[in-house]
Amino acid sequence: MLSTILYVLGIVCAVWCVLDIFKTAKCSLLLKIVWSVVVLFFSWIGFAVYYFLLRGKI
């Protein structure tokens, strides 16, 4: 049960990051697509890297 909740929460966080990338990032479309794939592919790790390291910089 807990693993299902964490899995769904990870998907929600990844989708939120992708939406945030396309809404606020000031970079090329190709870079936005690359970051979106990274965030979706690595779910929690991608979310953490984007949110804590890259959110204000790209």
N, CA and C atoms as an extended XYZ file, in Angstrom:
174
Properties=species:S:1:pos:R:3:atomname:S:1:resname:S:1:resid:I:1 pbc="F F F"
N         0.819       -1.190        0.000 N   MET     1
C         0.000        0.000        0.000 CA  MET     1
C         0.872        1.267        0.000 C   MET     1
N         1.883        1.293        0.854 N   LEU     2
C         2.759        2.452        0.940 CA  LEU     2
C         3.558        2.642       -0.355 C   LEU     2
N         3.973        1.542       -0.959 N   SER     3
C         4.730        1.649       -2.210 CA  SER     3
C         3.861        2.220       -3.323 C   SER     3
N         2.590        1.900       -3.347 N   THR     4
C         1.673        2.450       -4.345 CA  THR     4
C         1.503        3.948       -4.154 C   THR     4
N         1.385        4.379       -2.918 N   ILE     5
C         1.245        5.806       -2.622 CA  ILE     5
C         2.508        6.554       -3.037 C   ILE     5
N         3.682        6.010       -2.736 N   LEU     6
C         4.940        6.646       -3.127 CA  LEU     6
C         5.103        6.675       -4.643 C   LEU     6
N         4.663        5.611       -5.318 N   TYR     7
C         4.735        5.559       -6.768 CA  TYR     7
C         3.852        6.645       -7.405 C   TYR     7
N         2.625        6.748       -6.950 N   VAL     8
C         1.705        7.759       -7.478 CA  VAL     8
C         2.204        9.165       -7.150 C   VAL     8
N         2.705        9.365       -5.958 N   LEU     9
C         3.261       10.662       -5.575 CA  LEU     9
C         4.477       11.025       -6.433 C   LEU     9
N         5.298       10.050       -6.769 N   GLY    10
C         6.437       10.277       -7.646 CA  GLY    10
C         6.004       10.686       -9.041 C   GLY    10
N         4.966       10.074       -9.554 N   ILE    11
C         4.443       10.440      -10.870 CA  ILE    11
C         3.872       11.852      -10.846 C   ILE    11
N         3.153       12.191       -9.801 N   VAL    12
C         2.584       13.538       -9.684 CA  VAL    12
C         3.703       14.580       -9.622 C   VAL    12
N         4.728       14.319       -8.846 N   CYS    13
C         5.865       15.254       -8.752 CA  CYS    13
C         6.580       15.392      -10.089 C   CYS    13
N         6.749       14.294      -10.807 N   ALA    14
C         7.421       14.341      -12.108 CA  ALA    14
C         6.601       15.143      -13.111 C   ALA    14
N         5.300       14.936      -13.133 N   VAL    15
C         4.441       15.685      -14.051 CA  VAL    15
C         4.453       17.167      -13.688 C   VAL    15
N         4.446       17.495      -12.404 N   TRP    16
C         4.516       18.894      -11.981 CA  TRP    16
C         5.823       19.525      -12.456 C   TRP    16
N         6.932       18.780      -12.363 N   CYS    17
C         8.218       19.310      -12.829 CA  CYS    17
C         8.201       19.561      -14.329 C   CYS    17
N         7.627       18.653      -15.091 N   VAL    18
C         7.567       18.832      -16.541 CA  VAL    18
C         6.745       20.069      -16.882 C   VAL    18
N         5.619       20.232      -16.230 N   LEU    19
C         4.800       21.427      -16.474 CA  LEU    19
C         5.570       22.691      -16.091 C   LEU    19
N         6.293       22.648      -14.995 N   ASP    20
C         7.085       23.794      -14.557 CA  ASP    20
C         8.218       24.091      -15.541 C   ASP    20
N         8.826       23.056      -16.086 N   ILE    21
C         9.897       23.251      -17.065 CA  ILE    21
C         9.367       23.982      -18.283 C   ILE    21
N         8.236       23.550      -18.802 N   PHE    22
C         7.712       24.176      -20.013 CA  PHE    22
C         7.101       25.546      -19.748 C   PHE    22
N         6.700       25.798      -18.522 N   LYS    23
C         6.080       27.083      -18.203 CA  LYS    23
C         7.103       28.158      -17.873 C   LYS    23
N         8.153       27.824      -17.152 N   THR    24
C         9.037       28.863      -16.628 CA  THR    24
C        10.461       28.857      -17.166 C   THR    24
N        10.917       27.780      -17.753 N   ALA    25
C        12.318       27.704      -18.189 CA  ALA    25
C        12.565       28.629      -19.377 C   ALA    25
N        13.702       29.308      -19.328 N   LYS    26
C        14.072       30.245      -20.384 CA  LYS    26
C        15.175       29.637      -21.238 C   LYS    26
N        14.949       28.452      -21.760 N   CYS    27
C        15.942       27.778      -22.584 CA  CYS    27
C        15.270       27.248      -23.852 C   CYS    27
N        16.051       26.635      -24.701 N   SER    28
C        15.521       26.169      -25.978 CA  SER    28
C        14.540       25.009      -25.770 C   SER    28
N        13.744       24.779      -26.791 N   LEU    29
C        12.753       23.711      -26.734 CA  LEU    29
C        13.419       22.350      -26.597 C   LEU    29
N        14.533       22.163      -27.270 N   LEU    30
C        15.250       20.895      -27.187 CA  LEU    30
C        15.716       20.612      -25.766 C   LEU    30
N        16.254       21.612      -25.086 N   LEU    31
C        16.693       21.438      -23.703 CA  LEU    31
C        15.508       21.162      -22.778 C   LEU    31
N        14.391       21.803      -23.029 N   LYS    32
C        13.185       21.527      -22.237 CA  LYS    32
C        12.740       20.083      -22.404 C   LYS    32
N        12.792       19.583      -23.628 N   ILE    33
C        12.395       18.197      -23.882 CA  ILE    33
C        13.360       17.232      -23.217 C   ILE    33
N        14.647       17.517      -23.282 N   VAL    34
C        15.648       16.652      -22.649 CA  VAL    34
C        15.424       16.594      -21.144 C   VAL    34
N        15.240       17.744      -20.511 N   TRP    35
C        15.009       17.755      -19.064 CA  TRP    35
C        13.709       17.062      -18.691 C   TRP    35
N        12.694       17.213      -19.521 N   SER    36
C        11.423       16.543      -19.257 CA  SER    36
C        11.583       15.030      -19.297 C   SER    36
N        12.310       14.536      -20.283 N   VAL    37
C        12.542       13.092      -20.371 CA  VAL    37
C        13.350       12.599      -19.185 C   VAL    37
N        14.357       13.354      -18.786 N   VAL    38
C        15.168       12.969      -17.622 CA  VAL    38
C        14.308       12.904      -16.360 C   VAL    38
N        13.479       13.917      -16.151 N   VAL    39
C        12.628       13.953      -14.952 CA  VAL    39
C        11.629       12.807      -14.975 C   VAL    39
N        11.020       12.535      -16.108 N   LEU    40
C        10.044       11.450      -16.175 CA  LEU    40
C        10.702       10.077      -16.070 C   LEU    40
N        11.882        9.926      -16.644 N   PHE    41
C        12.550        8.634      -16.623 CA  PHE    41
C        13.083        8.287      -15.234 C   PHE    41
N        13.609        9.261      -14.521 N   PHE    42
C        14.198        9.016      -13.215 CA  PHE    42
C        13.317        9.461      -12.056 C   PHE    42
N        12.083        9.755      -12.297 N   SER    43
C        11.048       10.131      -11.335 CA  SER    43
C        11.573       10.880      -10.106 C   SER    43
N        11.849       10.198       -9.003 N   TRP    44
C        12.229       10.864       -7.755 CA  TRP    44
C        13.594       11.529       -7.855 C   TRP    44
N        14.544       10.873       -8.483 N   ILE    45
C        15.882       11.465       -8.618 CA  ILE    45
C        15.834       12.673       -9.538 C   ILE    45
N        15.118       12.538      -10.644 N   GLY    46
C        14.966       13.663      -11.562 CA  GLY    46
C        14.256       14.834      -10.920 C   GLY    46
N        13.230       14.531      -10.116 N   PHE    47
C        12.504       15.574       -9.399 CA  PHE    47
C        13.433       16.305       -8.436 C   PHE    47
N        14.216       15.564       -7.675 N   ALA    48
C        15.115       16.176       -6.691 CA  ALA    48
C        16.181       17.031       -7.364 C   ALA    48
N        16.766       16.518       -8.431 N   VAL    49
C        17.800       17.282       -9.143 CA  VAL    49
C        17.202       18.556       -9.705 C   VAL    49
N        16.054       18.448      -10.365 N   TYR    50
C        15.448       19.645      -10.956 CA  TYR    50
C        15.051       20.643       -9.872 C   TYR    50
N        14.357       20.194       -8.857 N   TYR    51
C        13.810       21.110       -7.865 CA  TYR    51
C        14.892       21.789       -7.030 C   TYR    51
N        15.886       21.035       -6.592 N   PHE    52
C        16.877       21.602       -5.686 CA  PHE    52
C        18.081       22.233       -6.386 C   PHE    52
N        18.403       21.801       -7.607 N   LEU    53
C        19.593       22.314       -8.255 CA  LEU    53
C        19.320       23.213       -9.465 C   LEU    53
N        18.288       22.929      -10.221 N   LEU    54
C        18.118       23.605      -11.506 CA  LEU    54
C        16.914       24.521      -11.610 C   LEU    54
N        16.019       24.495      -10.677 N   ARG    55
C        14.754       25.192      -10.831 CA  ARG    55
C        14.921       26.669      -11.129 C   ARG    55
N        15.735       27.385      -10.454 N   GLY    56
C        15.898       28.808      -10.680 CA  GLY    56
C        16.964       29.170      -11.697 C   GLY    56
N        17.700       28.170      -12.179 N   LYS    57
C        18.844       28.455      -13.041 CA  LYS    57
C        18.578       28.257      -14.527 C   LYS    57
N        17.571       27.473      -14.891 N   ILE    58
C        17.314       27.290      -16.326 CA  ILE    58
C        16.070       28.018      -16.744 C   ILE    58
